[in-house]
């Protein structure tokens, strides 16, 4: 079984919100500055959506580590 660990660089994030739109169970936007907020750094479900969210990030603030 493939496991994923997600990292989010809040300094690089531009607050586009694509991640939260695509995988809302894993990503959210901070109410104060609109930047990414990681809800689940090691999700067990919805891995296809997580991959799509990472690819959709216009600033490249999200990264996946598969193990």
Backbone as XML, in Angstrom:
<?xml version="1.0"?>
<chain id="A" units="angstrom">
  <residue number="1" name="UNK">
    <atom name="N" x="0.842" y="-1.178" z="0.000"/>
    <atom name="CA" x="0.000" y="0.000" z="0.000"/>
    <atom name="C" x="0.891" y="1.246" z="0.000"/>
  </residue>
  <residue number="2" name="UNK">
    <atom name="N" x="0.607" y="2.165" z="-0.895"/>
    <atom name="CA" x="1.359" y="3.419" z="-0.977"/>
    <atom name="C" x="0.862" y="4.387" z="0.076"/>
  </residue>
  <residue number="3" name="UNK">
    <atom name="N" x="1.794" y="4.927" z="0.828"/>
    <atom name="CA" x="1.471" y="5.939" z="1.831"/>
    <atom name="C" x="2.048" y="7.264" z="1.353"/>
  </residue>
  <residue number="4" name="UNK">
    <atom name="N" x="1.343" y="8.337" z="1.664"/>
    <atom name="CA" x="1.791" y="9.662" z="1.274"/>
    <atom name="C" x="1.981" y="10.540" z="2.492"/>
  </residue>
  <residue number="5" name="UNK">
    <atom name="N" x="3.019" y="11.357" z="2.424"/>
    <atom name="CA" x="3.221" y="12.403" z="3.425"/>
    <atom name="C" x="3.262" y="13.713" z="2.633"/>
  </residue>
  <residue number="6" name="UNK">
    <atom name="N" x="2.449" y="14.655" z="3.046"/>
    <atom name="CA" x="2.332" y="15.926" z="2.346"/>
    <atom name="C" x="3.041" y="17.009" z="3.148"/>
  </residue>
  <residue number="7" name="UNK">
    <atom name="N" x="3.707" y="17.890" z="2.432"/>
    <atom name="CA" x="4.266" y="19.073" z="3.076"/>
    <atom name="C" x="3.738" y="20.302" z="2.339"/>
  </residue>
  <residue number="8" name="UNK">
    <atom name="N" x="3.547" y="21.366" z="3.088"/>
    <atom name="CA" x="3.020" y="22.607" z="2.528"/>
    <atom name="C" x="3.914" y="23.763" z="2.971"/>
  </residue>
  <residue number="9" name="UNK">
    <atom name="N" x="4.397" y="24.514" z="1.993"/>
    <atom name="CA" x="5.240" y="25.676" z="2.253"/>
    <atom name="C" x="4.356" y="26.924" z="2.270"/>
  </residue>
  <residue number="10" name="UNK">
    <atom name="N" x="3.973" y="27.349" z="3.458"/>
    <atom name="CA" x="3.062" y="28.494" z="3.587"/>
    <atom name="C" x="3.676" y="29.792" z="3.076"/>
  </residue>
  <residue number="11" name="UNK">
    <atom name="N" x="4.987" y="29.893" z="3.097"/>
    <atom name="CA" x="5.637" y="31.104" z="2.592"/>
    <atom name="C" x="5.530" y="31.196" z="1.069"/>
  </residue>
  <residue number="12" name="UNK">
    <atom name="N" x="5.519" y="30.063" z="0.428"/>
    <atom name="CA" x="5.425" y="30.003" z="-1.039"/>
    <atom name="C" x="3.976" y="30.093" z="-1.520"/>
  </residue>
  <residue number="13" name="UNK">
    <atom name="N" x="3.031" y="29.719" z="-0.690"/>
    <atom name="CA" x="1.609" y="29.694" z="-1.033"/>
    <atom name="C" x="1.115" y="31.100" z="-1.384"/>
  </residue>
  <residue number="14" name="UNK">
    <atom name="N" x="0.306" y="31.187" z="-2.453"/>
    <atom name="CA" x="-0.276" y="32.465" z="-2.856"/>
    <atom name="C" x="-1.773" y="32.546" z="-2.538"/>
  </residue>
  <residue number="15" name="UNK">
    <atom name="N" x="-2.301" y="31.516" z="-1.901"/>
    <atom name="CA" x="-3.700" y="31.530" z="-1.479"/>
    <atom name="C" x="-4.713" y="31.327" z="-2.588"/>
  </residue>
  <residue number="16" name="UNK">
    <atom name="N" x="-4.330" y="30.639" z="-3.654"/>
    <atom name="CA" x="-5.252" y="30.395" z="-4.768"/>
    <atom name="C" x="-6.408" y="29.482" z="-4.359"/>
  </residue>
  <residue number="17" name="UNK">
    <atom name="N" x="-6.177" y="28.580" z="-3.425"/>
    <atom name="CA" x="-7.236" y="27.718" z="-2.910"/>
    <atom name="C" x="-7.552" y="26.494" z="-3.740"/>
  </residue>
  <residue number="18" name="UNK">
    <atom name="N" x="-6.761" y="26.212" z="-4.759"/>
    <atom name="CA" x="-7.019" y="25.031" z="-5.588"/>
    <atom name="C" x="-6.964" y="23.748" z="-4.775"/>
  </residue>
  <residue number="19" name="UNK">
    <atom name="N" x="-6.034" y="23.694" z="-3.827"/>
    <atom name="CA" x="-5.895" y="22.483" z="-3.016"/>
    <atom name="C" x="-7.162" y="22.213" z="-2.213"/>
  </residue>
  <residue number="20" name="UNK">
    <atom name="N" x="-7.712" y="23.243" z="-1.610"/>
    <atom name="CA" x="-8.919" y="23.087" z="-0.799"/>
    <atom name="C" x="-10.129" y="22.741" z="-1.658"/>
  </residue>
  <residue number="21" name="UNK">
    <atom name="N" x="-10.161" y="23.226" z="-2.888"/>
    <atom name="CA" x="-11.263" y="22.887" z="-3.789"/>
    <atom name="C" x="-11.206" y="21.428" z="-4.224"/>
  </residue>
  <residue number="22" name="UNK">
    <atom name="N" x="-10.008" y="20.932" z="-4.471"/>
    <atom name="CA" x="-9.839" y="19.577" z="-4.997"/>
    <atom name="C" x="-9.850" y="18.514" z="-3.898"/>
  </residue>
  <residue number="23" name="UNK">
    <atom name="N" x="-9.252" y="18.811" z="-2.748"/>
    <atom name="CA" x="-9.144" y="17.815" z="-1.670"/>
    <atom name="C" x="-9.414" y="18.485" z="-0.320"/>
  </residue>
  <residue number="24" name="UNK">
    <atom name="N" x="-10.655" y="18.833" z="-0.091"/>
    <atom name="CA" x="-11.030" y="19.593" z="1.112"/>
    <atom name="C" x="-10.883" y="18.803" z="2.406"/>
  </residue>
  <residue number="25" name="UNK">
    <atom name="N" x="-10.756" y="17.486" z="2.329"/>
    <atom name="CA" x="-10.556" y="16.693" z="3.538"/>
    <atom name="C" x="-9.105" y="16.752" z="4.016"/>
  </residue>
  <residue number="26" name="UNK">
    <atom name="N" x="-8.212" y="17.232" z="3.146"/>
    <atom name="CA" x="-6.786" y="17.283" z="3.470"/>
    <atom name="C" x="-6.275" y="18.724" z="3.579"/>
  </residue>
  <residue number="27" name="UNK">
    <atom name="N" x="-6.851" y="19.623" z="2.773"/>
    <atom name="CA" x="-6.387" y="21.014" z="2.722"/>
    <atom name="C" x="-7.512" y="21.988" z="3.057"/>
  </residue>
  <residue number="28" name="UNK">
    <atom name="N" x="-7.138" y="23.100" z="3.642"/>
    <atom name="CA" x="-8.059" y="24.203" z="3.894"/>
    <atom name="C" x="-7.268" y="25.493" z="3.696"/>
  </residue>
  <residue number="29" name="UNK">
    <atom name="N" x="-7.981" y="26.612" z="3.745"/>
    <atom name="CA" x="-7.320" y="27.904" z="3.666"/>
    <atom name="C" x="-7.440" y="28.596" z="5.006"/>
  </residue>
  <residue number="30" name="UNK">
    <atom name="N" x="-6.349" y="29.198" z="5.445"/>
    <atom name="CA" x="-6.315" y="29.931" z="6.698"/>
    <atom name="C" x="-7.267" y="31.124" z="6.609"/>
  </residue>
  <residue number="31" name="UNK">
    <atom name="N" x="-8.076" y="31.312" z="7.622"/>
    <atom name="CA" x="-9.045" y="32.412" z="7.621"/>
    <atom name="C" x="-8.377" y="33.779" z="7.657"/>
  </residue>
  <residue number="32" name="UNK">
    <atom name="N" x="-7.188" y="33.863" z="8.247"/>
    <atom name="CA" x="-6.505" y="35.147" z="8.386"/>
    <atom name="C" x="-5.782" y="35.599" z="7.120"/>
  </residue>
  <residue number="33" name="UNK">
    <atom name="N" x="-5.021" y="34.693" z="6.500"/>
    <atom name="CA" x="-4.220" y="35.124" z="5.351"/>
    <atom name="C" x="-4.518" y="34.373" z="4.052"/>
  </residue>
  <residue number="34" name="UNK">
    <atom name="N" x="-5.433" y="33.387" z="4.076"/>
    <atom name="CA" x="-5.820" y="32.665" z="2.871"/>
    <atom name="C" x="-4.838" y="31.608" z="2.417"/>
  </residue>
  <residue number="35" name="UNK">
    <atom name="N" x="-3.742" y="31.464" z="3.121"/>
    <atom name="CA" x="-2.744" y="30.470" z="2.725"/>
    <atom name="C" x="-3.158" y="29.073" z="3.150"/>
  </residue>
  <residue number="36" name="UNK">
    <atom name="N" x="-2.528" y="28.103" z="2.524"/>
    <atom name="CA" x="-2.846" y="26.696" z="2.758"/>
    <atom name="C" x="-2.701" y="26.327" z="4.230"/>
  </residue>
  <residue number="37" name="UNK">
    <atom name="N" x="-3.629" y="25.492" z="4.643"/>
    <atom name="CA" x="-3.589" y="24.892" z="5.969"/>
    <atom name="C" x="-3.737" y="23.390" z="5.759"/>
  </residue>
  <residue number="38" name="UNK">
    <atom name="N" x="-2.778" y="22.634" z="6.237"/>
    <atom name="CA" x="-2.765" y="21.191" z="6.057"/>
    <atom name="C" x="-3.551" y="20.536" z="7.183"/>
  </residue>
  <residue number="39" name="UNK">
    <atom name="N" x="-4.637" y="19.852" z="6.827"/>
    <atom name="CA" x="-5.491" y="19.204" z="7.821"/>
    <atom name="C" x="-5.026" y="17.792" z="8.146"/>
  </residue>
  <residue number="40" name="UNK">
    <atom name="N" x="-4.450" y="17.112" z="7.147"/>
    <atom name="CA" x="-4.027" y="15.721" z="7.329"/>
    <atom name="C" x="-2.740" y="15.487" z="6.539"/>
  </residue>
  <residue number="41" name="UNK">
    <atom name="N" x="-1.569" y="15.529" z="7.184"/>
    <atom name="CA" x="-0.306" y="15.368" z="6.460"/>
    <atom name="C" x="-0.041" y="13.955" z="5.942"/>
  </residue>
  <residue number="42" name="UNK">
    <atom name="N" x="-0.771" y="12.959" z="6.453"/>
    <atom name="CA" x="-0.593" y="11.584" z="5.999"/>
    <atom name="C" x="-1.958" y="10.939" z="5.742"/>
  </residue>
  <residue number="43" name="UNK">
    <atom name="N" x="-2.656" y="11.391" z="4.694"/>
    <atom name="CA" x="-4.004" y="10.874" z="4.428"/>
    <atom name="C" x="-3.994" y="9.404" z="4.017"/>
  </residue>
  <residue number="44" name="UNK">
    <atom name="N" x="-5.014" y="8.701" z="4.415"/>
    <atom name="CA" x="-5.169" y="7.293" z="4.057"/>
    <atom name="C" x="-6.116" y="7.123" z="2.872"/>
  </residue>
  <residue number="45" name="UNK">
    <atom name="N" x="-7.030" y="8.071" z="2.696"/>
    <atom name="CA" x="-8.043" y="7.994" z="1.645"/>
    <atom name="C" x="-7.945" y="9.217" z="0.736"/>
  </residue>
  <residue number="46" name="UNK">
    <atom name="N" x="-8.548" y="9.123" z="-0.427"/>
    <atom name="CA" x="-8.601" y="10.252" z="-1.341"/>
    <atom name="C" x="-7.262" y="10.610" z="-1.947"/>
  </residue>
  <residue number="47" name="UNK">
    <atom name="N" x="-6.410" y="9.613" z="-2.146"/>
    <atom name="CA" x="-5.056" y="9.886" z="-2.624"/>
    <atom name="C" x="-5.034" y="10.437" z="-4.045"/>
  </residue>
  <residue number="48" name="UNK">
    <atom name="N" x="-5.987" y="10.049" z="-4.867"/>
    <atom name="CA" x="-6.059" y="10.588" z="-6.226"/>
    <atom name="C" x="-6.331" y="12.089" z="-6.162"/>
  </residue>
  <residue number="49" name="UNK">
    <atom name="N" x="-7.262" y="12.495" z="-5.324"/>
    <atom name="CA" x="-7.578" y="13.915" z="-5.169"/>
    <atom name="C" x="-6.393" y="14.685" z="-4.597"/>
  </residue>
  <residue number="50" name="UNK">
    <atom name="N" x="-5.670" y="14.084" z="-3.677"/>
    <atom name="CA" x="-4.501" y="14.738" z="-3.094"/>
    <atom name="C" x="-3.450" y="14.987" z="-4.170"/>
  </residue>
  <residue number="51" name="UNK">
    <atom name="N" x="-3.193" y="13.988" z="-4.992"/>
    <atom name="CA" x="-2.226" y="14.156" z="-6.085"/>
    <atom name="C" x="-2.676" y="15.264" z="-7.041"/>
  </residue>
  <residue number="52" name="UNK">
    <atom name="N" x="-3.957" y="15.284" z="-7.354"/>
    <atom name="CA" x="-4.494" y="16.325" z="-8.242"/>
    <atom name="C" x="-4.338" y="17.710" z="-7.615"/>
  </residue>
  <residue number="53" name="UNK">
    <atom name="N" x="-4.564" y="17.805" z="-6.317"/>
    <atom name="CA" x="-4.426" y="19.085" z="-5.620"/>
    <atom name="C" x="-2.985" y="19.579" z="-5.666"/>
  </residue>
  <residue number="54" name="UNK">
    <atom name="N" x="-2.041" y="18.687" z="-5.458"/>
    <atom name="CA" x="-0.629" y="19.054" z="-5.497"/>
    <atom name="C" x="-0.254" y="19.545" z="-6.899"/>
  </residue>
  <residue number="55" name="UNK">
    <atom name="N" x="-0.722" y="18.840" z="-7.918"/>
    <atom name="CA" x="-0.436" y="19.233" z="-9.297"/>
    <atom name="C" x="-1.117" y="20.549" z="-9.669"/>
  </residue>
  <residue number="56" name="UNK">
    <atom name="N" x="-2.269" y="20.832" z="-9.085"/>
    <atom name="CA" x="-3.024" y="22.042" z="-9.413"/>
    <atom name="C" x="-2.491" y="23.295" z="-8.725"/>
  </residue>
  <residue number="57" name="UNK">
    <atom name="N" x="-1.625" y="23.139" z="-7.748"/>
    <atom name="CA" x="-1.114" y="24.285" z="-6.995"/>
    <atom name="C" x="-0.284" y="25.189" z="-7.908"/>
  </residue>
  <residue number="58" name="UNK">
    <atom name="N" x="-0.731" y="26.426" z="-8.147"/>
    <atom name="CA" x="-0.011" y="27.297" z="-9.082"/>
    <atom name="C" x="1.339" y="27.792" z="-8.569"/>
  </residue>
  <residue number="59" name="UNK">
    <atom name="N" x="1.541" y="27.773" z="-7.262"/>
    <atom name="CA" x="2.807" y="28.275" z="-6.720"/>
    <atom name="C" x="3.807" y="27.161" z="-6.397"/>
  </residue>
  <residue number="60" name="UNK">
    <atom name="N" x="3.370" y="25.910" z="-6.490"/>
    <atom name="CA" x="4.254" y="24.798" z="-6.160"/>
    <atom name="C" x="4.544" y="24.688" z="-4.676"/>
  </residue>
  <residue number="61" name="UNK">
    <atom name="N" x="3.604" y="25.139" z="-3.862"/>
    <atom name="CA" x="3.805" y="25.142" z="-2.411"/>
    <atom name="C" x="3.591" y="23.779" z="-1.763"/>
  </residue>
  <residue number="62" name="UNK">
    <atom name="N" x="3.068" y="22.822" z="-2.514"/>
    <atom name="CA" x="2.756" y="21.504" z="-1.958"/>
    <atom name="C" x="3.718" y="20.463" z="-2.520"/>
  </residue>
  <residue number="63" name="UNK">
    <atom name="N" x="4.088" y="19.496" z="-1.669"/>
    <atom name="CA" x="4.971" y="18.420" z="-2.098"/>
    <atom name="C" x="4.499" y="17.104" z="-1.490"/>
  </residue>
  <residue number="64" name="UNK">
    <atom name="N" x="4.737" y="16.020" z="-2.227"/>
    <atom name="CA" x="4.383" y="14.672" z="-1.776"/>
    <atom name="C" x="5.632" y="13.839" z="-1.573"/>
  </residue>
  <residue number="65" name="UNK">
    <atom name="N" x="5.617" y="13.063" z="-0.521"/>
    <atom name="CA" x="6.666" y="12.091" z="-0.269"/>
    <atom name="C" x="5.971" y="10.746" z="-0.149"/>
  </residue>
  <residue number="66" name="UNK">
    <atom name="N" x="6.258" y="9.848" z="-1.091"/>
    <atom name="CA" x="5.651" y="8.517" z="-1.053"/>
    <atom name="C" x="6.570" y="7.559" z="-0.303"/>
  </residue>
  <residue number="67" name="UNK">
    <atom name="N" x="5.954" y="6.741" z="0.544"/>
    <atom name="CA" x="6.749" y="5.741" z="1.265"/>
    <atom name="C" x="5.936" y="4.494" z="1.437"/>
  </residue>
</chain>
